[in-house]
Amino acid sequence: MAEEKKSLWELFWDYDPNGLLAIDTNMIIKVVNPALFKMFKCTREDMLGKDVREFLDDISDFEYVMNTGNVIMAKEEAYTRYGIYVRKVIFMIKEENIIGCIMVDMTHATGQNDEVIKLKQETLDKVKKVVDKQMQVAQEIAGLLGETTAETKISLIKLMDMFKKERI
């Protein structure tokens, strides 16, 4: 029975789509799951036994958790050199002196959000161009109406002057 549970946990670890990372208090990577090394575009061997600073530029969150024992919940961060955006949870496993981290890859969702923002901006730009064009046309029409109205008024005044001269 114990062997079945271990096997189940190992399968769970291997199939979890979230990146799972465990580091010791010296910031050395002790355990990674397949999802994490795929996120960071390397192999398990590339990561195991290495200082986490080789992969993460800022480890202040890990240091904070190690020093306080507090949990960091749902902090989002971009790792630009890997082209990923993650939401992470960092916690201390005191019994083992290990800092655990779960990274949920949000890159696709963020990309979709960026696409929506880009589409909205493009739509706003198009609407602005249409309104600008309408304003230009309205000004041209107003100018033409003003000219023709002035011409009509001049013609009307000339006609009125002719009628006045005829009566006299």
C-alpha positions as CSV (number, residue, x, y, z in Angstrom):
1,M,0.0,0.0,0.0
2,A,2.8,2.4,0.9
3,E,4.4,1.6,-2.5
4,E,1.2,2.4,-4.3
5,K,0.9,5.9,-2.6
6,K,4.5,6.7,-3.4
7,S,3.9,5.7,-7.0
8,L,0.8,7.8,-7.1
9,W,2.6,10.8,-5.7
10,E,5.4,10.3,-8.2
11,L,2.9,10.2,-11.0
12,F,1.1,13.3,-9.6
13,W,4.5,15.1,-9.5
14,D,5.3,14.1,-13.0
15,Y,2.0,15.0,-14.5
16,D,1.3,18.2,-12.7
17,P,1.1,21.0,-15.3
18,N,2.4,23.5,-12.7
19,G,6.1,24.0,-12.2
20,L,7.2,22.6,-8.9
21,L,10.5,23.5,-7.3
22,A,12.1,22.8,-4.0
23,I,15.3,24.5,-2.8
24,D,17.3,24.3,0.4
25,T,18.2,27.2,2.6
26,N,21.4,27.7,0.7
27,M,19.3,28.3,-2.4
28,I,20.4,25.1,-4.1
29,I,17.8,23.4,-6.2
30,K,16.9,20.0,-4.7
31,V,13.8,18.9,-6.7
32,V,12.1,20.0,-9.9
33,N,9.2,18.5,-11.8
34,P,9.0,18.1,-15.6
35,A,6.7,21.1,-16.0
36,L,9.2,23.4,-14.4
37,F,12.2,22.4,-16.5
38,K,10.0,22.7,-19.6
39,M,9.1,26.2,-18.5
40,F,12.7,27.1,-18.1
41,K,13.8,25.3,-21.3
42,C,16.3,22.9,-19.7
43,T,16.7,19.4,-18.3
44,R,16.3,18.2,-14.8
45,E,20.1,17.6,-14.8
46,D,20.7,21.2,-15.8
47,M,18.8,22.4,-12.7
48,L,19.4,19.9,-9.9
49,G,22.1,20.9,-7.5
50,K,22.5,24.4,-9.0
51,D,22.0,27.7,-7.3
52,V,18.5,29.0,-8.1
53,R,20.1,32.4,-9.0
54,E,21.3,30.8,-12.2
55,F,17.7,30.6,-13.3
56,L,15.9,33.3,-11.4
57,D,17.3,36.9,-11.3
58,D,15.4,37.9,-8.2
59,I,15.3,35.4,-5.3
60,S,14.1,38.0,-2.7
61,D,10.7,36.2,-2.3
62,F,12.5,32.9,-1.5
63,E,14.7,34.7,1.0
64,Y,11.7,36.4,2.6
65,V,9.9,33.1,3.0
66,M,13.0,31.4,4.4
67,N,13.5,34.3,7.0
68,T,9.9,34.8,8.0
69,G,8.2,31.4,7.4
70,N,5.4,33.4,5.8
71,V,3.7,32.1,2.6
72,I,3.7,34.2,-0.5
73,M,0.4,33.6,-2.3
74,A,-0.4,34.2,-6.0
75,K,2.4,36.6,-6.8
76,E,2.7,37.2,-10.5
77,E,6.1,37.6,-12.2
78,A,7.5,37.7,-15.7
79,Y,10.7,35.7,-16.6
80,T,11.5,37.5,-19.8
81,R,14.6,35.4,-20.6
82,Y,12.4,32.3,-20.7
83,G,9.4,34.1,-22.3
84,I,7.0,33.1,-19.5
85,Y,4.7,34.8,-17.1
86,V,3.8,32.9,-13.9
87,R,1.7,33.1,-10.8
88,K,3.7,31.6,-7.9
89,V,3.1,30.4,-4.4
90,I,6.2,30.1,-2.2
91,F,6.1,28.3,1.2
92,M,8.5,26.8,3.8
93,I,8.5,23.1,4.6
94,K,10.1,23.5,8.1
95,E,10.5,19.8,8.8
96,E,12.8,19.5,5.8
97,N,14.4,23.0,5.8
98,I,13.1,23.3,2.2
99,I,11.4,26.2,0.4
100,G,8.7,25.0,-2.0
101,C,7.4,26.9,-5.0
102,I,4.5,26.2,-7.3
103,M,4.6,28.2,-10.6
104,V,1.4,28.3,-12.7
105,D,2.2,29.3,-16.2
106,M,0.0,32.2,-17.1
107,T,1.8,33.0,-20.4
108,H,-1.0,32.0,-22.6
109,A,-3.7,33.9,-20.6
110,T,-1.4,36.9,-20.5
111,G,-0.9,36.6,-24.3
112,Q,-4.6,36.5,-24.8
113,N,-5.1,39.6,-22.6
114,D,-2.3,41.4,-24.6
115,E,-4.1,40.5,-27.8
116,V,-7.4,41.8,-26.5
117,I,-5.7,45.1,-25.4
118,K,-4.0,45.3,-28.8
119,L,-7.3,44.7,-30.6
120,K,-9.1,47.4,-28.5
121,Q,-6.3,49.9,-29.2
122,E,-6.5,49.1,-33.0
123,T,-10.3,49.6,-32.8
124,L,-9.9,52.9,-31.0
125,D,-7.3,54.1,-33.6
126,K,-9.7,53.1,-36.5
127,V,-12.7,54.9,-34.8
128,K,-10.5,58.0,-34.3
129,K,-9.5,58.0,-38.0
130,V,-13.2,57.7,-39.0
131,V,-14.2,60.5,-36.7
132,D,-11.3,62.7,-38.0
133,K,-12.4,61.9,-41.6
134,Q,-16.0,62.8,-40.7
135,M,-14.9,66.1,-39.2
136,Q,-12.8,66.9,-42.3
137,V,-15.8,66.1,-44.6
138,A,-18.2,68.1,-42.4
139,Q,-15.8,71.1,-42.5
140,E,-15.5,70.8,-46.3
141,I,-19.3,70.6,-46.6
142,A,-19.7,73.6,-44.2
143,G,-17.2,75.5,-46.3
144,L,-19.0,74.7,-49.5
145,L,-22.4,75.5,-48.0
146,G,-21.0,78.8,-46.8
147,E,-19.6,79.6,-50.2
148,T,-22.8,78.7,-52.0
149,T,-24.9,80.6,-49.4
150,A,-22.8,83.7,-49.9
151,E,-23.0,83.4,-53.7
152,T,-26.8,82.9,-53.4
153,K,-27.0,86.0,-51.2
154,I,-25.0,88.1,-53.6
155,S,-27.2,86.9,-56.5
156,L,-30.3,87.7,-54.5
157,I,-29.0,91.2,-53.6
158,K,-28.3,91.9,-57.3
159,L,-31.8,90.7,-58.2
160,M,-33.3,92.9,-55.5
161,D,-31.2,95.9,-56.8
162,M,-32.4,95.2,-60.3
163,F,-36.1,95.1,-59.2
164,K,-35.6,98.4,-57.3
165,K,-34.0,100.1,-60.3
166,E,-36.9,98.8,-62.5
167,R,-39.5,100.4,-60.2
168,I,-37.8,103.7,-60.2
